[in-house]
Amino acid sequence: MSIVLYWHPMSSATPIACALTELGVPHERVKIDIQTGEQRRPDYLALNPNGKVPTLTVNGAPMFEALAIHLWLGHSFGVERGLWPKGGTPEHLQAMSWCVWSYVTYGAVLVRLQVSTQGDEALRHSAHAEAARQGLDQLLALLDARLAAQPWMLGADYSLVDLVVGSVIGYSVYVGAPVDVHPHVKAWLARVQARPAMQIDA
């Protein structure tokens, strides 16, 4: 199987590079310089019509959207490596739920915070930012309660779910999410970020 990751360092493609490393999947990396607009070239848009990173090609067939790539990697390689639960198990249902929760439920509120604090001047609004912080705080409380009962997202062992959720939560720290006031989340995130596979070079 020939796998190529089109990516840019310090972007939403970085967690995919980390997942490929964690899984030990042989692959090629092609850097797309999003600062100079390479992602808008016709040849790249043919692979990813969004004109963003990441894109993953599998035997030449393209896939885009980071969450979709994460789930495919889990299903394709994670089960045999003990990093993703088998389909049809209760753990698999939880894995799917929490990965989507991080990108969709948590991610939507995170975008609201980012726009209201770091977006165009016309979109910045302190009341909207505070409402978004409160929303993130409530969601982080749910995650904190789960991690108070077990060390990792699915229980006793680390899995790709920790990498996926941890990547979103870790990014949210930089946007201003109140992660530090949730001790179990904070300690878990430090363990996730300390894994060797998370130390991706440019």
Buried (B, 14 or more C-beta within 10 A) or exposed (E): EEBBBBBBBEBBBBBBBBBBBBBEBEBEBEBBEBEEEBBEEEEBEEBBEEBBBBBBBBEEEBBBBBBEBBBBBBBBBBBEBEBBBEEEEEBBEBBBEBBBBBBEBBBEBBEBBBBBBEBEEEEEBEEBBEBBBEBBBEBBBBBBEBBEEEBBBBEEEBBBBBBBBBBBBBBBBEBBBBBEEBEBBBEBBEEBBEBEBBEBEE
